[in-house]
Amino acid sequence: MTDISIWPKTINEGVELMIDTMSDVDKRDLMNAKKEELSRFHYTLGMLICGWFGLYNGNKVLLEACANTRKNEIERLVFQNDPEEAAMIIVEAIWNRLRADMKVPV
């Protein structure tokens, strides 16, 4: 995605967009992972999110939305400029949504 007008501005927008574009196999793979295994999606889904959603190219609105999920003010400030951390927040949100939709216990 290079057209900044279609970059998601919220985590939920990003979640919906990714779920709509993921294959059933990829959805199942993510959904069946344990929470502590989500880091294995960093170099695949996470990097795709960074690129498509403009996290490396100035999508400050989404970076800020992801940073605001942190309770600690210092973490919020640090994560406001961390595209990869933002991507992993979105990966976890996708994981949560897929599991909720399929009623899989967390």
Phi and psi restraints in degrees (range 20) as a CNS / XPLOR table:
assign (resid 1 and name C) (resid 2 and name N)
       (resid 2 and name CA) (resid 2 and name C) 1.0 -107.7 20.0 2
assign (resid 2 and name N) (resid 2 and name CA)
       (resid 2 and name C) (resid 3 and name N) 1.0 -14.3 20.0 2
assign (resid 2 and name C) (resid 3 and name N)
       (resid 3 and name CA) (resid 3 and name C) 1.0 -80.9 20.0 2
assign (resid 3 and name N) (resid 3 and name CA)
       (resid 3 and name C) (resid 4 and name N) 1.0 106.2 20.0 2
assign (resid 3 and name C) (resid 4 and name N)
       (resid 4 and name CA) (resid 4 and name C) 1.0 -63.8 20.0 2
assign (resid 4 and name N) (resid 4 and name CA)
       (resid 4 and name C) (resid 5 and name N) 1.0 -19.2 20.0 2
assign (resid 4 and name C) (resid 5 and name N)
       (resid 5 and name CA) (resid 5 and name C) 1.0 -68.8 20.0 2
assign (resid 5 and name N) (resid 5 and name CA)
       (resid 5 and name C) (resid 6 and name N) 1.0 -17.8 20.0 2
assign (resid 5 and name C) (resid 6 and name N)
       (resid 6 and name CA) (resid 6 and name C) 1.0 -106.8 20.0 2
assign (resid 6 and name N) (resid 6 and name CA)
       (resid 6 and name C) (resid 7 and name N) 1.0 5.0 20.0 2
assign (resid 6 and name C) (resid 7 and name N)
       (resid 7 and name CA) (resid 7 and name C) 1.0 -64.0 20.0 2
assign (resid 7 and name N) (resid 7 and name CA)
       (resid 7 and name C) (resid 8 and name N) 1.0 136.2 20.0 2
assign (resid 7 and name C) (resid 8 and name N)
       (resid 8 and name CA) (resid 8 and name C) 1.0 -65.2 20.0 2
assign (resid 8 and name N) (resid 8 and name CA)
       (resid 8 and name C) (resid 9 and name N) 1.0 147.0 20.0 2
assign (resid 8 and name C) (resid 9 and name N)
       (resid 9 and name CA) (resid 9 and name C) 1.0 -106.1 20.0 2
assign (resid 9 and name N) (resid 9 and name CA)
       (resid 9 and name C) (resid 10 and name N) 1.0 -16.0 20.0 2
assign (resid 9 and name C) (resid 10 and name N)
       (resid 10 and name CA) (resid 10 and name C) 1.0 -128.2 20.0 2
assign (resid 10 and name N) (resid 10 and name CA)
       (resid 10 and name C) (resid 11 and name N) 1.0 162.0 20.0 2
assign (resid 10 and name C) (resid 11 and name N)
       (resid 11 and name CA) (resid 11 and name C) 1.0 -61.0 20.0 2
assign (resid 11 and name N) (resid 11 and name CA)
       (resid 11 and name C) (resid 12 and name N) 1.0 -43.4 20.0 2
assign (resid 11 and name C) (resid 12 and name N)
       (resid 12 and name CA) (resid 12 and name C) 1.0 -61.4 20.0 2
assign (resid 12 and name N) (resid 12 and name CA)
       (resid 12 and name C) (resid 13 and name N) 1.0 -40.3 20.0 2
assign (resid 12 and name C) (resid 13 and name N)
       (resid 13 and name CA) (resid 13 and name C) 1.0 -61.2 20.0 2
assign (resid 13 and name N) (resid 13 and name CA)
       (resid 13 and name C) (resid 14 and name N) 1.0 -42.3 20.0 2
assign (resid 13 and name C) (resid 14 and name N)
       (resid 14 and name CA) (resid 14 and name C) 1.0 -64.1 20.0 2
assign (resid 14 and name N) (resid 14 and name CA)
       (resid 14 and name C) (resid 15 and name N) 1.0 -42.3 20.0 2
assign (resid 14 and name C) (resid 15 and name N)
       (resid 15 and name CA) (resid 15 and name C) 1.0 -60.5 20.0 2
assign (resid 15 and name N) (resid 15 and name CA)
       (resid 15 and name C) (resid 16 and name N) 1.0 -48.7 20.0 2
assign (resid 15 and name C) (resid 16 and name N)
       (resid 16 and name CA) (resid 16 and name C) 1.0 -60.6 20.0 2
assign (resid 16 and name N) (resid 16 and name CA)
       (resid 16 and name C) (resid 17 and name N) 1.0 -45.0 20.0 2
assign (resid 16 and name C) (resid 17 and name N)
       (resid 17 and name CA) (resid 17 and name C) 1.0 -62.0 20.0 2
assign (resid 17 and name N) (resid 17 and name CA)
       (resid 17 and name C) (resid 18 and name N) 1.0 -44.8 20.0 2
assign (resid 17 and name C) (resid 18 and name N)
       (resid 18 and name CA) (resid 18 and name C) 1.0 -68.1 20.0 2
assign (resid 18 and name N) (resid 18 and name CA)
       (resid 18 and name C) (resid 19 and name N) 1.0 -43.7 20.0 2
assign (resid 18 and name C) (resid 19 and name N)
       (resid 19 and name CA) (resid 19 and name C) 1.0 -60.9 20.0 2
assign (resid 19 and name N) (resid 19 and name CA)
       (resid 19 and name C) (resid 20 and name N) 1.0 -38.7 20.0 2
assign (resid 19 and name C) (resid 20 and name N)
       (resid 20 and name CA) (resid 20 and name C) 1.0 -65.8 20.0 2
assign (resid 20 and name N) (resid 20 and name CA)
       (resid 20 and name C) (resid 21 and name N) 1.0 -25.9 20.0 2
assign (resid 20 and name C) (resid 21 and name N)
       (resid 21 and name CA) (resid 21 and name C) 1.0 -101.9 20.0 2
assign (resid 21 and name N) (resid 21 and name CA)
       (resid 21 and name C) (resid 22 and name N) 1.0 -11.9 20.0 2
assign (resid 21 and name C) (resid 22 and name N)
       (resid 22 and name CA) (resid 22 and name C) 1.0 -77.1 20.0 2
assign (resid 22 and name N) (resid 22 and name CA)
       (resid 22 and name C) (resid 23 and name N) 1.0 145.9 20.0 2
assign (resid 22 and name C) (resid 23 and name N)
       (resid 23 and name CA) (resid 23 and name C) 1.0 -73.7 20.0 2
assign (resid 23 and name N) (resid 23 and name CA)
       (resid 23 and name C) (resid 24 and name N) 1.0 160.8 20.0 2
assign (resid 23 and name C) (resid 24 and name N)
       (resid 24 and name CA) (resid 24 and name C) 1.0 -60.9 20.0 2
assign (resid 24 and name N) (resid 24 and name CA)
       (resid 24 and name C) (resid 25 and name N) 1.0 -36.2 20.0 2
assign (resid 24 and name C) (resid 25 and name N)
       (resid 25 and name CA) (resid 25 and name C) 1.0 -63.7 20.0 2
assign (resid 25 and name N) (resid 25 and name CA)
       (resid 25 and name C) (resid 26 and name N) 1.0 -45.4 20.0 2
assign (resid 25 and name C) (resid 26 and name N)
       (resid 26 and name CA) (resid 26 and name C) 1.0 -65.1 20.0 2
assign (resid 26 and name N) (resid 26 and name CA)
       (resid 26 and name C) (resid 27 and name N) 1.0 -40.1 20.0 2
assign (resid 26 and name C) (resid 27 and name N)
       (resid 27 and name CA) (resid 27 and name C) 1.0 -61.1 20.0 2
assign (resid 27 and name N) (resid 27 and name CA)
       (resid 27 and name C) (resid 28 and name N) 1.0 -45.5 20.0 2
assign (resid 27 and name C) (resid 28 and name N)
       (resid 28 and name CA) (resid 28 and name C) 1.0 -64.9 20.0 2
assign (resid 28 and name N) (resid 28 and name CA)
       (resid 28 and name C) (resid 29 and name N) 1.0 -41.2 20.0 2
assign (resid 28 and name C) (resid 29 and name N)
       (resid 29 and name CA) (resid 29 and name C) 1.0 -60.8 20.0 2
assign (resid 29 and name N) (resid 29 and name CA)
       (resid 29 and name C) (resid 30 and name N) 1.0 -46.2 20.0 2
assign (resid 29 and name C) (resid 30 and name N)
       (resid 30 and name CA) (resid 30 and name C) 1.0 -66.7 20.0 2
assign (resid 30 and name N) (resid 30 and name CA)
       (resid 30 and name C) (resid 31 and name N) 1.0 -46.9 20.0 2
assign (resid 30 and name C) (resid 31 and name N)
       (resid 31 and name CA) (resid 31 and name C) 1.0 -60.5 20.0 2
assign (resid 31 and name N) (resid 31 and name CA)
       (resid 31 and name C) (resid 32 and name N) 1.0 -36.3 20.0 2
assign (resid 31 and name C) (resid 32 and name N)
       (resid 32 and name CA) (resid 32 and name C) 1.0 -83.2 20.0 2
assign (resid 32 and name N) (resid 32 and name CA)
       (resid 32 and name C) (resid 33 and name N) 1.0 -7.0 20.0 2
assign (resid 32 and name C) (resid 33 and name N)
       (resid 33 and name CA) (resid 33 and name C) 1.0 -72.9 20.0 2
assign (resid 33 and name N) (resid 33 and name CA)
       (resid 33 and name C) (resid 34 and name N) 1.0 149.3 20.0 2
assign (resid 33 and name C) (resid 34 and name N)
       (resid 34 and name CA) (resid 34 and name C) 1.0 -79.9 20.0 2
assign (resid 34 and name N) (resid 34 and name CA)
       (resid 34 and name C) (resid 35 and name N) 1.0 154.2 20.0 2
assign (resid 34 and name C) (resid 35 and name N)
       (resid 35 and name CA) (resid 35 and name C) 1.0 -53.6 20.0 2
assign (resid 35 and name N) (resid 35 and name CA)
       (resid 35 and name C) (resid 36 and name N) 1.0 -41.8 20.0 2
assign (resid 35 and name C) (resid 36 and name N)
       (resid 36 and name CA) (resid 36 and name C) 1.0 -71.6 20.0 2
assign (resid 36 and name N) (resid 36 and name CA)
       (resid 36 and name C) (resid 37 and name N) 1.0 -7.4 20.0 2
assign (resid 36 and name C) (resid 37 and name N)
       (resid 37 and name CA) (resid 37 and name C) 1.0 -97.6 20.0 2
assign (resid 37 and name N) (resid 37 and name CA)
       (resid 37 and name C) (resid 38 and name N) 1.0 -1.9 20.0 2
assign (resid 37 and name C) (resid 38 and name N)
       (resid 38 and name CA) (resid 38 and name C) 1.0 -61.8 20.0 2
assign (resid 38 and name N) (resid 38 and name CA)
       (resid 38 and name C) (resid 39 and name N) 1.0 -23.5 20.0 2
assign (resid 38 and name C) (resid 39 and name N)
       (resid 39 and name CA) (resid 39 and name C) 1.0 -63.0 20.0 2
assign (resid 39 and name N) (resid 39 and name CA)
       (resid 39 and name C) (resid 40 and name N) 1.0 -20.5 20.0 2
assign (resid 39 and name C) (resid 40 and name N)
       (resid 40 and name CA) (resid 40 and name C) 1.0 -70.0 20.0 2
assign (resid 40 and name N) (resid 40 and name CA)
       (resid 40 and name C) (resid 41 and name N) 1.0 -11.5 20.0 2
assign (resid 40 and name C) (resid 41 and name N)
       (resid 41 and name CA) (resid 41 and name C) 1.0 -93.4 20.0 2
assign (resid 41 and name N) (resid 41 and name CA)
       (resid 41 and name C) (resid 42 and name N) 1.0 2.2 20.0 2
assign (resid 41 and name C) (resid 42 and name N)
       (resid 42 and name CA) (resid 42 and name C) 1.0 -58.6 20.0 2
assign (resid 42 and name N) (resid 42 and name CA)
       (resid 42 and name C) (resid 43 and name N) 1.0 -48.9 20.0 2
assign (resid 42 and name C) (resid 43 and name N)
       (resid 43 and name CA) (resid 43 and name C) 1.0 -86.0 20.0 2
assign (resid 43 and name N) (resid 43 and name CA)
       (resid 43 and name C) (resid 44 and name N) 1.0 1.6 20.0 2
assign (resid 43 and name C) (resid 44 and name N)
       (resid 44 and name CA) (resid 44 and name C) 1.0 -115.6 20.0 2
assign (resid 44 and name N) (resid 44 and name CA)
       (resid 44 and name C) (resid 45 and name N) 1.0 -85.9 20.0 2
assign (resid 44 and name C) (resid 45 and name N)
       (resid 45 and name CA) (resid 45 and name C) 1.0 -62.0 20.0 2
assign (resid 45 and name N) (resid 45 and name CA)
       (resid 45 and name C) (resid 46 and name N) 1.0 -40.4 20.0 2
assign (resid 45 and name C) (resid 46 and name N)
       (resid 46 and name CA) (resid 46 and name C) 1.0 -61.5 20.0 2
assign (resid 46 and name N) (resid 46 and name CA)
       (resid 46 and name C) (resid 47 and name N) 1.0 -45.4 20.0 2
assign (resid 46 and name C) (resid 47 and name N)
       (resid 47 and name CA) (resid 47 and name C) 1.0 -69.0 20.0 2
assign (resid 47 and name N) (resid 47 and name CA)
       (resid 47 and name C) (resid 48 and name N) 1.0 -35.7 20.0 2
assign (resid 47 and name C) (resid 48 and name N)
       (resid 48 and name CA) (resid 48 and name C) 1.0 -61.4 20.0 2
assign (resid 48 and name N) (resid 48 and name CA)
       (resid 48 and name C) (resid 49 and name N) 1.0 -43.8 20.0 2
assign (resid 48 and name C) (resid 49 and name N)
       (resid 49 and name CA) (resid 49 and name C) 1.0 -62.3 20.0 2
assign (resid 49 and name N) (resid 49 and name CA)
       (resid 49 and name C) (resid 50 and name N) 1.0 -44.5 20.0 2
assign (resid 49 and name C) (resid 50 and name N)
       (resid 50 and name CA) (resid 50 and name C) 1.0 -56.5 20.0 2
assign (resid 50 and name N) (resid 50 and name CA)
       (resid 50 and name C) (resid 51 and name N) 1.0 -44.5 20.0 2
assign (resid 50 and name C) (resid 51 and name N)
       (resid 51 and name CA) (resid 51 and name C) 1.0 -72.7 20.0 2
assign (resid 51 and name N) (resid 51 and name CA)
       (resid 51 and name C) (resid 52 and name N) 1.0 -52.7 20.0 2
assign (resid 51 and name C) (resid 52 and name N)
       (resid 52 and name CA) (resid 52 and name C) 1.0 -65.4 20.0 2
assign (resid 52 and name N) (resid 52 and name CA)
       (resid 52 and name C) (resid 53 and name N) 1.0 -36.7 20.0 2
assign (resid 52 and name C) (resid 53 and name N)
       (resid 53 and name CA) (resid 53 and name C) 1.0 -93.4 20.0 2
assign (resid 53 and name N) (resid 53 and name CA)
       (resid 53 and name C) (resid 54 and name N) 1.0 5.6 20.0 2
assign (resid 53 and name C) (resid 54 and name N)
       (resid 54 and name CA) (resid 54 and name C) 1.0 71.9 20.0 2
assign (resid 54 and name N) (resid 54 and name CA)
       (resid 54 and name C) (resid 55 and name N) 1.0 23.4 20.0 2
assign (resid 54 and name C) (resid 55 and name N)
       (resid 55 and name CA) (resid 55 and name C) 1.0 -68.4 20.0 2
assign (resid 55 and name N) (resid 55 and name CA)
       (resid 55 and name C) (resid 56 and name N) 1.0 -27.6 20.0 2
assign (resid 55 and name C) (resid 56 and name N)
       (resid 56 and name CA) (resid 56 and name C) 1.0 -87.1 20.0 2
assign (resid 56 and name N) (resid 56 and name CA)
       (resid 56 and name C) (resid 57 and name N) 1.0 -12.9 20.0 2
assign (resid 56 and name C) (resid 57 and name N)
       (resid 57 and name CA) (resid 57 and name C) 1.0 -118.9 20.0 2
assign (resid 57 and name N) (resid 57 and name CA)
       (resid 57 and name C) (resid 58 and name N) 1.0 22.8 20.0 2
assign (resid 57 and name C) (resid 58 and name N)
       (resid 58 and name CA) (resid 58 and name C) 1.0 107.2 20.0 2
assign (resid 58 and name N) (resid 58 and name CA)
       (resid 58 and name C) (resid 59 and name N) 1.0 14.5 20.0 2
assign (resid 58 and name C) (resid 59 and name N)
       (resid 59 and name CA) (resid 59 and name C) 1.0 -79.7 20.0 2
assign (resid 59 and name N) (resid 59 and name CA)
       (resid 59 and name C) (resid 60 and name N) 1.0 71.7 20.0 2
assign (resid 59 and name C) (resid 60 and name N)
       (resid 60 and name CA) (resid 60 and name C) 1.0 -63.7 20.0 2
assign (resid 60 and name N) (resid 60 and name CA)
       (resid 60 and name C) (resid 61 and name N) 1.0 -30.5 20.0 2
assign (resid 60 and name C) (resid 61 and name N)
       (resid 61 and name CA) (resid 61 and name C) 1.0 -63.4 20.0 2
assign (resid 61 and name N) (resid 61 and name CA)
       (resid 61 and name C) (resid 62 and name N) 1.0 -46.3 20.0 2
assign (resid 61 and name C) (resid 62 and name N)
       (resid 62 and name CA) (resid 62 and name C) 1.0 -71.5 20.0 2
assign (resid 62 and name N) (resid 62 and name CA)
       (resid 62 and name C) (resid 63 and name N) 1.0 -38.7 20.0 2
assign (resid 62 and name C) (resid 63 and name N)
       (resid 63 and name CA) (resid 63 and name C) 1.0 -57.5 20.0 2
assign (resid 63 and name N) (resid 63 and name CA)
       (resid 63 and name C) (resid 64 and name N) 1.0 -44.1 20.0 2
assign (resid 63 and name C) (resid 64 and name N)
       (resid 64 and name CA) (resid 64 and name C) 1.0 -66.5 20.0 2
assign (resid 64 and name N) (resid 64 and name CA)
       (resid 64 and name C) (resid 65 and name N) 1.0 -40.2 20.0 2
assign (resid 64 and name C) (resid 65 and name N)
       (resid 65 and name CA) (resid 65 and name C) 1.0 -60.6 20.0 2
assign (resid 65 and name N) (resid 65 and name CA)
       (resid 65 and name C) (resid 66 and name N) 1.0 -41.1 20.0 2
assign (resid 65 and name C) (resid 66 and name N)
       (resid 66 and name CA) (resid 66 and name C) 1.0 -68.8 20.0 2
assign (resid 66 and name N) (resid 66 and name CA)
       (resid 66 and name C) (resid 67 and name N) 1.0 -43.3 20.0 2
assign (resid 66 and name C) (resid 67 and name N)
       (resid 67 and name CA) (resid 67 and name C) 1.0 -61.1 20.0 2
assign (resid 67 and name N) (resid 67 and name CA)
       (resid 67 and name C) (resid 68 and name N) 1.0 -35.0 20.0 2
assign (resid 67 and name C) (resid 68 and name N)
       (resid 68 and name CA) (resid 68 and name C) 1.0 -70.5 20.0 2
assign (resid 68 and name N) (resid 68 and name CA)
       (resid 68 and name C) (resid 69 and name N) 1.0 -5.4 20.0 2
assign (resid 68 and name C) (resid 69 and name N)
       (resid 69 and name CA) (resid 69 and name C) 1.0 -77.6 20.0 2
assign (resid 69 and name N) (resid 69 and name CA)
       (resid 69 and name C) (resid 70 and name N) 1.0 -12.9 20.0 2
assign (resid 69 and name C) (resid 70 and name N)
       (resid 70 and name CA) (resid 70 and name C) 1.0 -87.0 20.0 2
assign (resid 70 and name N) (resid 70 and name CA)
       (resid 70 and name C) (resid 71 and name N) 1.0 137.7 20.0 2
assign (resid 70 and name C) (resid 71 and name N)
       (resid 71 and name CA) (resid 71 and name C) 1.0 -78.7 20.0 2
assign (resid 71 and name N) (resid 71 and name CA)
       (resid 71 and name C) (resid 72 and name N) 1.0 -34.9 20.0 2
assign (resid 71 and name C) (resid 72 and name N)
       (resid 72 and name CA) (resid 72 and name C) 1.0 -80.3 20.0 2
assign (resid 72 and name N) (resid 72 and name CA)
       (resid 72 and name C) (resid 73 and name N) 1.0 128.1 20.0 2
assign (resid 72 and name C) (resid 73 and name N)
       (resid 73 and name CA) (resid 73 and name C) 1.0 -60.5 20.0 2
assign (resid 73 and name N) (resid 73 and name CA)
       (resid 73 and name C) (resid 74 and name N) 1.0 -39.6 20.0 2
assign (resid 73 and name C) (resid 74 and name N)
       (resid 74 and name CA) (resid 74 and name C) 1.0 -64.8 20.0 2
assign (resid 74 and name N) (resid 74 and name CA)
       (resid 74 and name C) (resid 75 and name N) 1.0 -43.1 20.0 2
assign (resid 74 and name C) (resid 75 and name N)
       (resid 75 and name CA) (resid 75 and name C) 1.0 -60.5 20.0 2
assign (resid 75 and name N) (resid 75 and name CA)
       (resid 75 and name C) (resid 76 and name N) 1.0 -41.6 20.0 2
assign (resid 75 and name C) (resid 76 and name N)
       (resid 76 and name CA) (resid 76 and name C) 1.0 -59.4 20.0 2
assign (resid 76 and name N) (resid 76 and name CA)
       (resid 76 and name C) (resid 77 and name N) 1.0 -43.7 20.0 2
assign (resid 76 and name C) (resid 77 and name N)
       (resid 77 and name CA) (resid 77 and name C) 1.0 -65.9 20.0 2
assign (resid 77 and name N) (resid 77 and name CA)
       (resid 77 and name C) (resid 78 and name N) 1.0 -42.2 20.0 2
assign (resid 77 and name C) (resid 78 and name N)
       (resid 78 and name CA) (resid 78 and name C) 1.0 -66.7 20.0 2
assign (resid 78 and name N) (resid 78 and name CA)
       (resid 78 and name C) (resid 79 and name N) 1.0 -46.4 20.0 2
assign (resid 78 and name C) (resid 79 and name N)
       (resid 79 and name CA) (resid 79 and name C) 1.0 -73.4 20.0 2
assign (resid 79 and name N) (resid 79 and name CA)
       (resid 79 and name C) (resid 80 and name N) 1.0 -14.4 20.0 2
assign (resid 79 and name C) (resid 80 and name N)
       (resid 80 and name CA) (resid 80 and name C) 1.0 -62.8 20.0 2
assign (resid 80 and name N) (resid 80 and name CA)
       (resid 80 and name C) (resid 81 and name N) 1.0 -20.5 20.0 2
assign (resid 80 and name C) (resid 81 and name N)
       (resid 81 and name CA) (resid 81 and name C) 1.0 -121.2 20.0 2
assign (resid 81 and name N) (resid 81 and name CA)
       (resid 81 and name C) (resid 82 and name N) 1.0 27.9 20.0 2
assign (resid 81 and name C) (resid 82 and name N)
       (resid 82 and name CA) (resid 82 and name C) 1.0 -124.7 20.0 2
assign (resid 82 and name N) (resid 82 and name CA)
       (resid 82 and name C) (resid 83 and name N) 1.0 90.5 20.0 2
assign (resid 82 and name C) (resid 83 and name N)
       (resid 83 and name CA) (resid 83 and name C) 1.0 -58.8 20.0 2
assign (resid 83 and name N) (resid 83 and name CA)
       (resid 83 and name C) (resid 84 and name N) 1.0 -37.7 20.0 2
assign (resid 83 and name C) (resid 84 and name N)
       (resid 84 and name CA) (resid 84 and name C) 1.0 -70.1 20.0 2
assign (resid 84 and name N) (resid 84 and name CA)
       (resid 84 and name C) (resid 85 and name N) 1.0 -37.4 20.0 2
assign (resid 84 and name C) (resid 85 and name N)
       (resid 85 and name CA) (resid 85 and name C) 1.0 -66.0 20.0 2
assign (resid 85 and name N) (resid 85 and name CA)
       (resid 85 and name C) (resid 86 and name N) 1.0 -41.6 20.0 2
assign (resid 85 and name C) (resid 86 and name N)
       (resid 86 and name CA) (resid 86 and name C) 1.0 -60.3 20.0 2
assign (resid 86 and name N) (resid 86 and name CA)
       (resid 86 and name C) (resid 87 and name N) 1.0 -42.6 20.0 2
assign (resid 86 and name C) (resid 87 and name N)
       (resid 87 and name CA) (resid 87 and name C) 1.0 -61.1 20.0 2
assign (resid 87 and name N) (resid 87 and name CA)
       (resid 87 and name C) (resid 88 and name N) 1.0 -39.5 20.0 2
assign (resid 87 and name C) (resid 88 and name N)
       (resid 88 and name CA) (resid 88 and name C) 1.0 -71.4 20.0 2
assign (resid 88 and name N) (resid 88 and name CA)
       (resid 88 and name C) (resid 89 and name N) 1.0 -29.9 20.0 2
assign (resid 88 and name C) (resid 89 and name N)
       (resid 89 and name CA) (resid 89 and name C) 1.0 -63.8 20.0 2
assign (resid 89 and name N) (resid 89 and name CA)
       (resid 89 and name C) (resid 90 and name N) 1.0 -40.2 20.0 2
assign (resid 89 and name C) (resid 90 and name N)
       (resid 90 and name CA) (resid 90 and name C) 1.0 -69.6 20.0 2
assign (resid 90 and name N) (resid 90 and name CA)
       (resid 90 and name C) (resid 91 and name N) 1.0 -39.7 20.0 2
assign (resid 90 and name C) (resid 91 and name N)
       (resid 91 and name CA) (resid 91 and name C) 1.0 -57.7 20.0 2
assign (resid 91 and name N) (resid 91 and name CA)
       (resid 91 and name C) (resid 92 and name N) 1.0 -45.7 20.0 2
assign (resid 91 and name C) (resid 92 and name N)
       (resid 92 and name CA) (resid 92 and name C) 1.0 -64.8 20.0 2
assign (resid 92 and name N) (resid 92 and name CA)
       (resid 92 and name C) (resid 93 and name N) 1.0 -37.2 20.0 2
assign (resid 92 and name C) (resid 93 and name N)
       (resid 93 and name CA) (resid 93 and name C) 1.0 -66.0 20.0 2
assign (resid 93 and name N) (resid 93 and name CA)
       (resid 93 and name C) (resid 94 and name N) 1.0 -38.0 20.0 2
assign (resid 93 and name C) (resid 94 and name N)
       (resid 94 and name CA) (resid 94 and name C) 1.0 -63.4 20.0 2
assign (resid 94 and name N) (resid 94 and name CA)
       (resid 94 and name C) (resid 95 and name N) 1.0 -45.6 20.0 2
assign (resid 94 and name C) (resid 95 and name N)
       (resid 95 and name CA) (resid 95 and name C) 1.0 -57.2 20.0 2
assign (resid 95 and name N) (resid 95 and name CA)
       (resid 95 and name C) (resid 96 and name N) 1.0 -47.1 20.0 2
assign (resid 95 and name C) (resid 96 and name N)
       (resid 96 and name CA) (resid 96 and name C) 1.0 -61.1 20.0 2
assign (resid 96 and name N) (resid 96 and name CA)
       (resid 96 and name C) (resid 97 and name N) 1.0 -44.3 20.0 2
assign (resid 96 and name C) (resid 97 and name N)
       (resid 97 and name CA) (resid 97 and name C) 1.0 -64.1 20.0 2
assign (resid 97 and name N) (resid 97 and name CA)
       (resid 97 and name C) (resid 98 and name N) 1.0 -45.9 20.0 2
assign (resid 97 and name C) (resid 98 and name N)
       (resid 98 and name CA) (resid 98 and name C) 1.0 -61.0 20.0 2
assign (resid 98 and name N) (resid 98 and name CA)
       (resid 98 and name C) (resid 99 and name N) 1.0 -43.2 20.0 2
assign (resid 98 and name C) (resid 99 and name N)
       (resid 99 and name CA) (resid 99 and name C) 1.0 -68.5 20.0 2
assign (resid 99 and name N) (resid 99 and name CA)
       (resid 99 and name C) (resid 100 and name N) 1.0 -37.7 20.0 2
assign (resid 99 and name C) (resid 100 and name N)
       (resid 100 and name CA) (resid 100 and name C) 1.0 -66.0 20.0 2
assign (resid 100 and name N) (resid 100 and name CA)
       (resid 100 and name C) (resid 101 and name N) 1.0 -43.0 20.0 2
assign (resid 100 and name C) (resid 101 and name N)
       (resid 101 and name CA) (resid 101 and name C) 1.0 -63.1 20.0 2
assign (resid 101 and name N) (resid 101 and name CA)
       (resid 101 and name C) (resid 102 and name N) 1.0 -33.3 20.0 2
assign (resid 101 and name C) (resid 102 and name N)
       (resid 102 and name CA) (resid 102 and name C) 1.0 -96.2 20.0 2
assign (resid 102 and name N) (resid 102 and name CA)
       (resid 102 and name C) (resid 103 and name N) 1.0 2.3 20.0 2
assign (resid 102 and name C) (resid 103 and name N)
       (resid 103 and name CA) (resid 103 and name C) 1.0 56.4 20.0 2
assign (resid 103 and name N) (resid 103 and name CA)
       (resid 103 and name C) (resid 104 and name N) 1.0 42.5 20.0 2
assign (resid 103 and name C) (resid 104 and name N)
       (resid 104 and name CA) (resid 104 and name C) 1.0 -89.3 20.0 2
assign (resid 104 and name N) (resid 104 and name CA)
       (resid 104 and name C) (resid 105 and name N) 1.0 128.2 20.0 2
assign (resid 104 and name C) (resid 105 and name N)
       (resid 105 and name CA) (resid 105 and name C) 1.0 -65.4 20.0 2
assign (resid 105 and name N) (resid 105 and name CA)
       (resid 105 and name C) (resid 106 and name N) 1.0 143.3 20.0 2
